[in-house]
Amino acid sequence: MPLKTSSRWIVPLAGLLALSGSAIAVRAEPLPAPPVTQASPKPSYTVPPRRPAHIVRQDTGASLSALFDSASGNQAKVLNEMGGLTVSMNNDIADAVEAYYAQPKAKLIWVDGKGQTPKAAQALSLLKQADDWGLNAGDYAVAPPQRSDAQALAEFEVSLSAKMLMFLQDNFRGRIDPNKLSNYYDFKRKPVDLKSTIAQLSATPDLMVVFDRLLPSNPKFAQLAAELHYLRTSGQGGDTAANINKVIVAMEEMRWLPQEFPERYVFINQPAYMAYYYENGTLTLSMKAVIGQQDHQTNFFDASIKTVEFNPDWGVPQSIIRNEMLPHLKRDPAYLDKEGYVVSVKGKTMPSAKVDWSQPLENIGVVQPPGADNALGQLKILFPNSHDIYMHDTPARGKFASQDRMFSHGCVRLENPKAMAAAVLKTSVEFVDQQIAAGGKQDMPVPEEVPVYVSYFTAWPTDDGVIHYFDDIYGRDAQTLSAISATTASRAQS
């Protein structure tokens, strides 16, 4: 079944908030019915723990001196009222809020003792625009103070600080921890120094300085944001709601990756079944890819390419021995010998027909030597990771003609592996051919490590400035949206 793909011209992010009512050229492709997908395992998403902030003011005698200064006195009253508040927030945000307002010389950020300040108005305006960044504005809603007494102002001050920290943190690293979704995600979550951030919010007269520092600076994020605005305002297309969700998920996933991509990297998008190589920030190579089957899904993670291996052998994983080779061996004990595999038991090589296959498989090794029929083809490109995933050649060239290319056991097969190897080695395809022709297994380190992003985006901007949509082949978007909803529900609880 063909990929579900549509496209639309996007606009620069700088004009995003001024787009209402303006016309945007549309170039859409037919949308075939999506295939039935098998969802990934969906454990209940565990939301971050929350608690009321408990602010303990340190008495330095400032209250006494404030009696002779009306303005200072009003601010001191607001700060002192914070000790009786029960404003709930995530644990890490509560720690930062408590540390800031407990300081002897703490200053109010959003109120001046009489009411909210212009900076507070800027903050509230920014939070209301959260939907434009693929977030949920309701997560950050703060009601302006309805009274001017110290207690009301204290609650508004603490609430706005907490919501601003949450908003900035969400923009930088995402609302959800992908590692809690399933074992298919593997990211070191980006840290945000919340104590430093709240100090910056207090010191800066313009909040956009802080916001711009934490917003993803990758141009593709800006393209997604513009597309989201367009979808919401145009209402065109029968799949508008579905595409909005895909863009929201894509923007969330962008925040899990580096804030800005490097000049040189490899990008694999599983739903597109494509692999790309970028040099100096420019796409220089693209090719079809084969990814994992439904029951051997390819993970979503990032790593660094370190080695190209020519004429590789293939150490068969025990899961494949157990699930795929043992049935053949029961029918024909010499099956692996006939297929050219080398079998060893506790390090001693022996014919497969003489192996006692009832013993623990940990004792048995099965290796396919280098050769034309080797499952890894003529080379593999290694980027060490805990999932044993790498890019490689394949003798099964016919698989690239399929539109839904889920055939591997999790690794990524490349349509043009020699070109990719030449790119990461900074050499030519002719050189790669020479290494293969030399015969024998050979490991060659790349001259400099190349970041690789093994990603999963059902909405993605290509370099021609067009947003493309793809089928959620592993059913992961629904899982991510469910976790986002759980996070929003948690934040609504006081």
C-alpha positions as CSV (number, residue, x, y, z in Angstrom):
1,M,0.0,0.0,0.0
2,P,1.4,3.4,-0.9
3,L,2.6,5.9,1.6
4,K,0.1,8.5,2.8
5,T,1.8,11.6,1.6
6,S,0.6,15.2,1.1
7,S,2.5,18.4,0.9
8,R,2.0,22.1,1.3
9,W,4.1,25.2,0.9
10,I,5.2,26.5,4.2
11,V,6.0,30.1,5.3
12,P,8.9,31.5,7.5
13,L,8.3,31.5,11.2
14,A,8.9,35.2,11.5
15,G,5.6,35.8,9.9
16,L,3.8,33.0,11.7
17,L,1.7,35.2,14.1
18,A,0.8,37.6,11.3
19,L,-0.7,35.0,9.0
20,S,-4.3,35.2,10.0
21,G,-6.4,36.0,7.0
22,S,-3.5,35.8,4.5
23,A,-3.4,33.5,1.6
24,I,-1.0,30.6,1.3
25,A,-0.4,28.7,-1.9
26,V,-1.3,25.1,-1.5
27,R,0.1,22.1,-3.4
28,A,-1.6,18.9,-2.2
29,E,-1.3,15.3,-3.4
30,P,-4.1,12.6,-3.2
31,L,-4.3,10.9,0.2
32,P,-4.8,7.1,-0.1
33,A,-6.4,5.2,2.8
34,P,-3.9,4.4,5.5
35,P,-2.9,0.8,6.2
36,V,-3.8,-1.0,9.3
37,T,-0.9,-0.6,11.7
38,Q,0.1,-2.6,14.7
39,A,0.8,-0.2,17.6
40,S,3.9,-0.4,19.8
41,P,3.5,-1.6,23.4
42,K,1.6,1.1,25.3
43,P,2.4,1.1,29.0
44,S,0.7,3.8,31.0
45,Y,2.7,6.9,30.7
46,T,4.0,8.1,34.1
47,V,3.7,11.8,34.5
48,P,6.2,13.8,36.5
49,P,5.5,14.1,40.2
50,R,3.9,17.3,41.4
51,R,3.7,19.0,44.8
52,P,2.9,22.4,46.3
53,A,5.8,24.8,46.5
54,H,6.7,25.6,50.1
55,I,8.4,28.9,50.3
56,V,10.2,29.7,53.6
57,R,11.4,33.3,53.7
58,Q,14.7,34.1,55.3
59,D,14.2,37.0,57.8
60,T,17.1,39.5,57.3
61,G,15.5,42.5,59.0
62,A,14.3,43.8,55.6
63,S,10.7,43.9,56.9
64,L,11.6,46.5,59.5
65,S,13.3,48.8,57.1
66,A,10.4,48.4,54.7
67,L,8.1,50.2,57.2
68,F,9.7,53.5,56.2
69,D,9.3,52.8,52.4
70,S,5.7,52.3,51.2
71,A,6.7,50.6,47.9
72,S,9.2,48.2,49.6
73,G,6.7,47.6,52.3
74,N,4.1,46.4,49.8
75,Q,6.5,44.1,48.1
76,A,7.7,42.7,51.4
77,K,4.1,41.9,52.3
78,V,3.6,40.0,49.1
79,L,6.8,38.0,49.6
80,N,5.8,37.2,53.2
81,E,2.4,35.9,52.0
82,M,4.1,33.3,49.9
83,G,4.7,31.1,53.0
84,G,1.0,30.3,53.2
85,L,0.5,29.3,49.5
86,T,-0.4,25.9,48.1
87,V,0.4,26.3,44.4
88,S,1.1,22.9,42.9
89,M,3.8,22.4,40.3
90,N,6.3,19.8,39.1
91,N,9.0,18.9,41.6
92,D,11.9,20.4,39.8
93,I,10.0,23.6,39.2
94,A,9.0,23.8,42.8
95,D,12.6,23.5,43.8
96,A,13.6,26.4,41.6
97,V,10.7,28.6,42.8
98,E,11.4,27.9,46.4
99,A,15.1,28.6,46.0
100,Y,14.4,31.9,44.3
101,Y,11.8,33.4,46.6
102,A,13.5,32.2,49.8
103,Q,16.5,34.4,49.1
104,P,16.9,37.3,51.5
105,K,17.1,39.7,48.6
106,A,14.5,38.1,46.4
107,K,12.7,40.5,44.1
108,L,9.2,40.2,42.7
109,I,9.2,39.5,39.0
110,W,5.5,40.0,37.9
111,V,3.9,42.3,40.5
112,D,5.1,45.5,42.2
113,G,3.1,45.3,45.4
114,K,0.0,47.0,43.9
115,G,-0.7,44.9,40.8
116,Q,0.8,43.2,37.8
117,T,3.6,44.8,35.9
118,P,4.1,45.3,32.1
119,K,6.5,42.3,32.2
120,A,3.6,40.2,33.6
121,A,1.4,41.3,30.7
122,Q,4.2,40.2,28.2
123,A,4.5,36.9,30.0
124,L,0.7,36.2,29.9
125,S,0.6,37.1,26.2
126,L,3.5,34.7,25.5
127,L,1.8,31.9,27.4
128,K,-1.4,32.4,25.4
129,Q,0.5,31.8,22.2
130,A,1.7,28.4,23.4
131,D,-0.6,26.7,20.8
132,D,1.4,28.3,18.0
133,W,4.4,26.3,19.2
134,G,2.7,23.0,19.2
135,L,1.9,23.1,22.9
136,N,-1.3,23.4,24.9
137,A,-2.0,27.0,26.1
138,G,-4.3,25.6,28.8
139,D,-1.2,24.0,30.5
140,Y,0.2,27.5,31.2
141,A,-3.0,29.5,31.9
142,V,-2.7,32.0,34.8
143,A,-5.6,34.2,35.8
144,P,-4.6,37.9,36.3
145,P,-5.1,38.9,40.0
146,Q,-8.6,40.0,40.7
147,R,-7.6,41.8,43.9
148,S,-4.7,44.0,44.9
149,D,-4.2,42.6,48.4
150,A,-0.8,40.9,49.2
151,Q,-2.2,37.3,49.2
152,A,-3.7,37.6,45.7
153,L,-0.6,39.1,44.3
154,A,1.6,36.5,46.0
155,E,-0.4,33.7,44.4
156,F,-0.3,35.3,41.0
157,E,3.5,35.9,41.3
158,V,4.3,32.3,42.2
159,S,1.8,30.8,39.7
160,L,3.2,32.9,36.8
161,S,6.8,32.0,37.7
162,A,5.9,28.3,37.8
163,K,4.0,28.5,34.5
164,M,6.8,30.4,32.7
165,L,9.4,27.9,33.9
166,M,7.2,25.0,32.6
167,F,6.6,26.8,29.3
168,L,10.3,27.4,28.7
169,Q,11.3,23.9,29.8
170,D,8.6,22.3,27.6
171,N,9.8,24.4,24.6
172,F,13.4,23.3,25.1
173,R,13.1,19.6,25.7
174,G,9.4,18.7,25.2
175,R,6.5,18.0,27.5
176,I,7.0,14.3,27.8
177,D,10.0,12.1,28.5
178,P,10.2,9.8,25.4
179,N,12.1,7.2,27.4
180,K,8.9,6.5,29.4
181,L,6.8,5.8,26.3
182,S,8.3,2.4,25.4
183,N,11.7,0.7,24.9
184,Y,11.7,2.0,21.3
185,Y,12.9,5.4,22.5
186,D,16.3,6.2,23.8
187,F,17.3,9.8,24.5
188,K,19.4,11.6,27.1
189,R,16.9,14.2,28.1
190,K,18.2,17.8,27.7
191,P,18.6,19.5,31.0
192,V,17.2,23.0,31.8
193,D,18.8,25.0,34.6
194,L,15.6,26.2,36.1
195,K,17.2,28.2,39.0
196,S,19.3,30.1,36.5
197,T,16.3,30.6,34.2
198,I,14.1,32.1,36.9
199,A,16.9,34.5,37.8
200,Q,17.1,35.5,34.1
201,L,13.4,36.1,34.0
202,S,13.8,38.4,36.9
203,A,16.8,40.3,35.5
204,T,15.8,40.7,31.9
205,P,13.4,43.5,30.8
206,D,12.4,41.6,27.6
207,L,11.3,38.0,28.1
208,M,11.9,37.1,24.4
209,V,15.6,37.0,25.1
210,V,15.0,34.0,27.4
211,F,12.4,32.5,25.2
212,D,14.5,32.7,22.0
213,R,17.4,31.0,23.8
214,L,15.3,27.9,24.7
215,L,13.1,27.6,21.5
216,P,14.5,25.0,19.0
217,S,16.5,27.0,16.4
218,N,16.3,24.3,13.7
219,P,14.6,25.9,10.6
220,K,12.6,22.7,10.2
221,F,10.9,23.5,13.6
222,A,9.9,26.9,12.2
223,Q,8.5,25.2,9.1
224,L,6.4,22.9,11.3
225,A,5.1,25.8,13.4
226,A,4.0,27.7,10.3
227,E,2.3,24.6,8.9
228,L,0.5,24.1,12.2
229,H,-0.8,27.7,12.0
230,Y,-1.9,27.1,8.4
231,L,-3.8,23.9,9.1
232,R,-5.7,25.5,12.0
233,T,-6.7,28.6,10.0
234,S,-7.4,27.1,6.6
235,G,-9.4,24.1,7.6
236,Q,-8.7,22.6,4.2
237,G,-8.5,18.9,3.5
238,G,-10.3,15.9,4.9
239,D,-7.3,14.9,6.9
240,T,-6.7,18.3,8.5
241,A,-7.3,17.1,12.1
242,A,-5.0,14.1,11.6
243,N,-2.3,16.2,10.0
244,I,-2.5,18.7,12.9
245,N,-1.8,15.9,15.3
246,K,1.1,14.7,13.2
247,V,2.6,18.2,13.2
248,I,2.1,18.5,17.0
249,V,3.8,15.2,17.5
250,A,6.6,16.2,15.2
251,M,7.3,19.4,17.0
252,E,7.4,17.5,20.3
253,E,9.8,15.0,18.8
254,M,12.0,17.9,17.5
255,R,12.5,19.0,21.1
256,W,14.0,15.7,22.0
257,L,16.7,16.2,19.5
258,P,19.5,18.8,19.6
259,Q,18.3,22.3,19.6
260,E,20.1,22.8,16.3
261,F,21.4,20.1,14.0
262,P,25.1,20.1,13.2
263,E,26.6,21.0,9.8
264,R,27.2,17.3,9.0
265,Y,24.9,14.5,9.9
266,V,22.9,11.5,8.8
267,F,19.1,11.6,9.2
268,I,16.9,8.5,8.9
269,N,13.1,9.0,8.9
270,Q,11.5,5.6,9.4
271,P,7.9,6.4,8.2
272,A,9.4,7.9,5.0
273,Y,11.6,4.8,4.6
274,M,14.4,7.2,3.7
275,A,18.0,8.0,4.7
276,Y,19.7,11.4,4.1
277,Y,23.2,12.7,4.4
278,Y,23.9,16.4,5.1
279,E,27.2,18.2,4.5
280,N,27.7,21.9,5.5
281,G,24.0,21.9,6.4
282,T,23.0,21.0,2.9
283,L,21.4,17.8,1.7
284,T,23.9,16.0,-0.6
285,L,22.7,12.4,-0.6
286,S,19.3,10.7,-0.1
287,M,18.3,7.1,-0.6
288,K,15.6,4.5,0.2
289,A,15.8,2.5,3.4
290,V,14.4,-0.7,4.7
291,I,13.5,-0.7,8.4
292,G,12.3,-3.1,11.1
293,Q,9.3,-5.3,10.8
294,Q,6.3,-4.7,13.1
295,D,7.7,-7.2,15.7
296,H,11.3,-6.0,15.2
297,Q,10.8,-2.3,15.2
298,T,13.6,0.1,14.6
299,N,14.3,2.4,17.6
300,F,14.1,6.2,17.8
301,F,17.5,7.5,19.1
302,D,20.6,9.4,18.2
303,A,24.2,8.3,18.1
304,S,27.5,8.9,16.3
305,I,28.9,7.0,13.3
306,K,32.4,5.8,14.1
307,T,33.3,2.9,11.7
308,V,32.7,1.5,8.3
309,E,33.2,-2.3,8.1
310,F,33.9,-3.8,4.7
311,N,33.1,-7.4,3.9
312,P,31.5,-8.0,7.2
313,D,30.6,-11.3,8.7
314,W,27.2,-11.6,10.5
315,G,27.0,-12.9,14.0
316,V,23.4,-14.2,14.1
317,P,21.5,-12.8,17.1
318,Q,20.2,-15.5,19.4
319,S,16.6,-14.4,18.8
320,I,17.0,-15.2,15.1
321,I,18.6,-18.5,15.9
322,R,15.7,-19.4,18.2
323,N,12.8,-18.2,16.2
324,E,14.0,-18.7,12.6
325,M,16.8,-21.2,12.5
326,L,15.7,-23.8,15.0
327,P,12.6,-24.7,13.0
328,H,14.8,-25.4,10.0
329,L,17.3,-27.4,12.1
330,K,14.5,-29.7,13.4
331,R,13.7,-30.7,9.8
332,D,17.3,-30.8,8.7
333,P,20.2,-30.8,11.3
334,A,22.6,-29.9,8.5
335,Y,20.7,-26.9,7.4
336,L,23.3,-24.3,8.6
337,D,26.1,-26.3,7.1
338,K,24.4,-26.3,3.7
339,E,23.7,-22.5,4.0
340,G,27.4,-21.8,4.6
341,Y,27.1,-20.7,8.3
342,V,29.9,-21.4,10.8
343,V,28.7,-22.9,14.1
344,S,30.6,-23.0,17.3
345,V,29.8,-24.4,20.8
346,K,31.6,-22.7,23.6
347,G,34.1,-21.4,21.1
348,K,34.8,-24.8,19.4
349,T,33.7,-24.9,15.7
350,M,31.6,-27.9,14.7
351,P,29.1,-28.9,12.0
352,S,25.5,-27.9,12.8
353,A,24.4,-31.5,12.4
354,K,26.5,-32.5,15.4
355,V,25.3,-29.7,17.7
356,D,23.0,-30.5,20.6
357,W,20.5,-27.8,20.0
358,S,18.7,-28.5,23.2
359,Q,21.4,-26.9,25.3
360,P,21.3,-23.2,26.3
361,L,21.7,-21.1,23.2
362,E,24.1,-18.9,25.1
363,N,26.7,-21.7,24.5
364,I,26.2,-21.6,20.7
365,G,27.5,-19.1,18.1
366,V,26.3,-18.9,14.5
367,V,28.3,-16.7,12.1
368,Q,27.7,-16.1,8.4
369,P,31.1,-15.4,6.8
370,P,31.7,-12.5,4.3
371,G,30.4,-13.2,0.8
372,A,27.9,-12.2,-1.8
373,D,25.0,-13.8,0.1
374,N,25.9,-12.4,3.5
375,A,22.8,-10.8,5.1
376,L,24.8,-7.6,5.7
377,G,25.9,-7.3,2.1
378,Q,29.3,-5.8,1.4
379,L,29.5,-3.3,4.2
380,K,28.0,-1.9,7.3
381,I,28.1,1.5,8.9
382,L,28.4,1.4,12.7
383,F,27.2,3.9,15.3
384,P,27.5,2.1,18.7
385,N,24.2,2.0,20.6
386,S,22.5,-0.3,23.1
387,H,20.0,-1.6,20.4
388,D,22.6,-3.1,18.1
389,I,21.2,-1.1,15.2
390,Y,23.4,-0.1,12.3
391,M,23.1,0.7,8.6
392,H,24.2,-1.9,6.1
393,D,24.1,-3.3,2.6
394,T,21.8,-6.2,1.6
395,P,21.7,-8.8,-1.1
396,A,17.9,-8.5,-1.0
397,R,17.8,-5.6,-3.4
398,G,14.2,-6.3,-4.5
399,K,12.9,-5.0,-1.2
400,F,13.6,-1.4,-2.1
401,A,11.0,-1.6,-4.9
402,S,8.3,-2.0,-2.2
403,Q,6.5,1.1,-0.9
404,D,6.1,-0.2,2.6
405,R,9.6,-1.2,3.4
406,M,9.4,-3.0,6.8
407,F,11.5,-6.1,6.3
408,S,14.5,-6.0,8.6
409,H,15.1,-7.2,12.2
410,G,15.6,-3.6,13.3
411,C,18.7,-2.5,11.4
412,V,18.5,-0.1,8.5
413,R,19.3,-1.4,5.0
414,L,20.4,1.2,2.5
415,E,19.6,1.4,-1.2
416,N,23.0,2.9,-1.9
417,P,25.3,1.9,1.0
418,K,28.5,2.6,-1.0
419,A,27.6,6.2,-1.5
420,M,26.7,6.6,2.2
421,A,30.0,4.9,3.3
422,A,32.0,7.2,1.0
423,A,30.2,10.2,2.4
424,V,30.9,9.4,6.1
425,L,34.5,8.4,5.2
426,K,35.0,11.6,3.2
427,T,36.2,9.6,0.2
428,S,34.9,8.3,-3.1
429,V,32.8,5.4,-4.1
430,E,35.8,4.1,-6.1
431,F,37.8,3.9,-2.9
432,V,34.9,2.0,-1.3
433,D,34.9,-0.4,-4.2
434,Q,38.6,-1.0,-3.8
435,Q,38.2,-1.9,-0.1
436,I,35.5,-4.4,-0.9
437,A,37.5,-5.9,-3.8
438,A,40.4,-6.4,-1.5
439,G,38.4,-9.1,0.2
440,G,38.4,-10.0,3.9
441,K,36.8,-8.2,6.8
442,Q,38.2,-4.7,7.4
443,D,37.2,-2.1,9.9
444,M,37.9,1.5,8.9
445,P,37.3,4.4,11.3
446,V,35.7,7.5,9.9
447,P,38.0,10.6,9.9
448,E,35.5,12.4,12.2
449,E,32.4,11.1,14.0
450,V,29.2,11.8,12.2
451,P,26.0,12.3,14.2
452,V,23.1,10.1,13.1
453,Y,19.5,10.6,14.0
454,V,17.4,7.4,13.6
455,S,14.1,9.2,13.8
456,Y,10.3,8.7,13.5
457,F,8.5,11.7,12.0
458,T,5.1,11.3,10.3
459,A,5.2,15.0,9.4
460,W,8.5,16.3,8.1
461,P,9.7,19.3,6.0
462,T,11.9,18.4,3.1
463,D,14.6,20.7,1.8
464,D,12.3,22.1,-0.9
465,G,10.2,23.8,1.7
466,V,7.3,21.4,1.7
467,I,5.7,19.5,4.6
468,H,5.2,15.8,3.8
469,Y,2.9,13.5,5.7
470,F,3.5,9.7,6.2
471,D,1.6,6.8,7.7
472,D,2.1,6.1,11.4
473,I,3.5,2.7,10.5
474,Y,4.3,1.6,14.1
475,G,1.4,3.3,15.7
476,R,3.6,5.5,17.8
477,D,1.9,8.9,17.3
478,A,-1.2,7.8,19.2
479,Q,1.1,6.7,22.0
480,T,2.8,10.1,22.1
481,L,-0.5,12.0,21.9
482,S,-1.9,9.9,24.8
483,A,1.1,10.8,26.9
484,I,0.7,14.5,26.1
485,S,-3.0,14.2,27.2
486,A,-2.0,12.5,30.4
487,T,0.5,15.3,31.1
488,T,-2.1,18.0,30.5
489,A,-4.6,16.2,32.8
490,S,-1.9,16.0,35.5
491,R,-1.2,19.7,35.2
492,A,-4.9,20.6,35.6
493,Q,-4.9,19.1,39.1
494,S,-4.3,21.5,41.9
